[in-house]
Amino acid sequence: MALQSPENRLWWREPIARGELMWIIIAFLWGLFMFFMMIYWHLEGKQNLSPESYRVDPENYLARAEAWAEKYKIGEEGDTGYPVVAPPPGGDAYIVARTFEWWPVLQLERGQSYRLHLSSLDVQHGFSLQPVNMNIQVHPGLEHIITITPIESGVFSIVCNEYCGLGHHVMTGRIRVVEPGQGGAALPGQGG
Amino acid sequence: MATATGEVGVIAGIAARFRSCPVTGLKVDLAAERLIKANAVAAVVFLAIGGILGLLVALTRWPAVHLLDADSFYLVLTAHGLNVLLFWIIFFEIAVLYFASAVLLNCRLATPQLAWLGFVLMVVGALLTNWAVLQGDSTVMFTSYVPLKASPNFYLGLILFAVGALIGCAVFFGTLVIAREERTYEGSVPLVTFGAITAAIIAVFTIASGAIILIPTWLWSLGYIAHIDSLMYKLVWWGMGHSSQQINVSAHVAVWYAIAGLLLGAKPLSEKVSRTAFFLYILFLQLACAHHLLVEPSLSAEWKVFNTSYALYLAVLGSLIHGMTVPGSIEAAQRRNGYTRGIFEWLRKAPWANPAFSAMFMSLVFFGVIGGISGVVLGTEQLNIMMHNTLYVPGHFHGTVVTGTTLAFMGLTYLVLPLIFRRRVVWPTLAKWQPYLFGIGAAGISLFMLGAGTLGVSRRHWDITFSDALLTFDYAPAAHLMLGLNGIFAILAAVGGALYVIITVATVLFGEKVDEKNALAAIGPIPTRVAETGSSKNVAEHGSEGLFHLPGTYVLITVFFAAFVLYYFVNWKYLSELWPMS
């Protein structure tokens, strides 16, 4: 048995039974398939995380994000004090992660692409877009740029899903997606 | 000579004292036996602590109960991870290493004094880290991602614990050398020892990764180093964090073979195949720090794909092989015992009343179905974006580490108690039900966390209703249901876990002494050999091809594989509906 040395000292010369061999071959091929599936999706799939990222000084990142928000601000989110920023389709969109907020609120148009910039000013945070369920890690000192295309309109929330301190559970943000051509129009449904 | 001690094997003036085991006939080095006991006892103590903390976590996640306040929740969650994932499991694994070397190879343990030093370091380290967490200034979670900073004692405790574990590995390797030198066994080492060697090799790699990152982080917490890069920390830390879970896989697969061997006389179908599967672990399981870095900035897709798939899923191949050969060896043994009717008589008539067997078989099934399939899906580069840092992640690793490793170790305990502690398990009826309570409870915990994670619920999160957040949000109502069910199954698992601790402690203290007369009875019900029928002869000895016929195993493996493939493609379907990104 498995607790004793093999009875046959030349155990490596024993042939393998057919059923066992079949399973090994199936399992190996399945592994190969799953491996190439990831590569296939890079070529044909539409959901691949961008590798584009840069080292960045948090202060520099914040300054750029604030200047950008000033330029494209269209109002405030209810009485929360958060600016709502509507960047032009195809343009840059910044989100600043810091304990314990995602800043600012974005307003995007359905079907348009945006270059979304993500970085943290302090510790690691988890960008979790709900209920879409897209989850991306955010590091301090690294600026990650992802081209995203919202395909449904509505109000979406950003939850922090990387533990970042004792206020982790109040760290939320918001992305509004409006119908094409309505960017910059009056804010739908204040608050939420 | 049954329980008498005698002096054997005098080398370089060191006298080792042995007794011989009345059940297995193995020679047991008394120094090894004492160390196995000490490590096993420490393991159970930390399981009890970590288990209670885990129950508190689950009861806080249950929205209707929401037991702890936020600060306590995060503190308790940090301590839960450390106590069960590190301290319980590694103490038990050190016991397994000493068993698989000294006991199985009929050998004296190398340098017992050094082994005790390692044990003391592990105990001191575990206590120091726990103390640091209880102070409240080290609530950084098990992963302690920089730049979150814990107190220096948090890291120092982990470092001491790791050094102690490393000494344990060194003693294990030393014992293998002695066994070879003194020719205490014939031919190759047993398969179980081979599995333990796999675990120990991975452990050395793991502990080295831990040292590389935890020592600078400790110095950083003391102020001697100005900056630790958050991404580099994470990459190296997971060289420890994920690889250490591969020690568990290797160890509990070895335990599966050991329990099946002891209770049923099961032999590996093919020594060559089973050993190759372990060897694949050694070669490829160390990869996989990428599992936690798939949605990280700045790492290339090529590296992610190669690392997350363990090269070409070659380590997964190892597990898929064990997943067939372990039930296959049980079926072959049972058919040899005469249970040859139909496809599943061998399984129906297995010793389900023996807690060692039921724990082992549930561990095998749950590890494969819950932990294994979810792990491969979670570790697929693009699919990870739907699950990263959601409750899917703890759902997956409770499937592997709780229903897999912990349940297997619980099963082994029911054999360690009579054979090493030489005490008969008290309250056999309770012991019979214990693995079912714990196994089903833990499987429920895993499944409902997987479900909540699929709905997007964040892990390590105190309040999923976001009642204090400025920008409000609420998860789908089904998520609340999932977390309620998670709480109920956590209670079930906690009852099972508490029974395990109570039965073990009571047996060690008050169990009836085991000697050669009652030794066989003390290991619990085992299948009786029924009359030889014609077809039972069709089951050959291990390794001889073409003779054995294992229809039951083929049915089980086909069902498993179909579920795996289906679930894999369902997730790609979900992914294709996500917002396009590049």
Interface residues (C-beta under 8 A of the other chain):
Chain A: M1 A2 L3 Q4 S5 P6 E7 N8 R9 W11 W12 E14 P15 I16 A17 R18 G19 E20 W23 I24 I26 A27 F28 W30 G31 L32 M34 F35 M37 M38 I39 W41 H42 G45 K46 Q47 N48 L49 S50 P51 S53 E77 T80 Y82 E101 V105 L118 D122 V123 Q124 G126 S128 L129 Q130 P131 V132 N133 M134 N135 I136 Q137 V138 H139 P140 G141 L142 E143 H144 I146 T147 I148 T149 P150 I151 S157 V159 C160 N161 E162 Y163 C164 G165 L166 H168 H169 V170 M171 T172 G173 R174 G192
Chain B: T24 A70 D71 Y74 L104 T139 V140 M141 Y145 P147 L148 Y185 E186 G187 S188 V189 P190 L191 V192 D229 S230 L231 Y257 A258 A260 G261 L262 G265 A266 K267 P268 L269 S270 E271 K272 V273 S274 L293 L294 V295 E296 P297 S298 L299 S300 A301 V305 S309 L312 Y313 L314 V316 L317 L320 I321 M324 T325 G328 S329 V376 T380 E381 Q382 I385 M386 M387 H388 N389 T390 L455 G456 S458 R459 R460 H461 W462 D463 F466 D468 A469 L470 L471 T472 F473 Y475 A476 E541 G543 S544 E545 G546 L547 F548 L550 T553 Y554 I557 F561 F564 V565 Y568 W572 L575 S576 L578 W579 P580 M581 S582
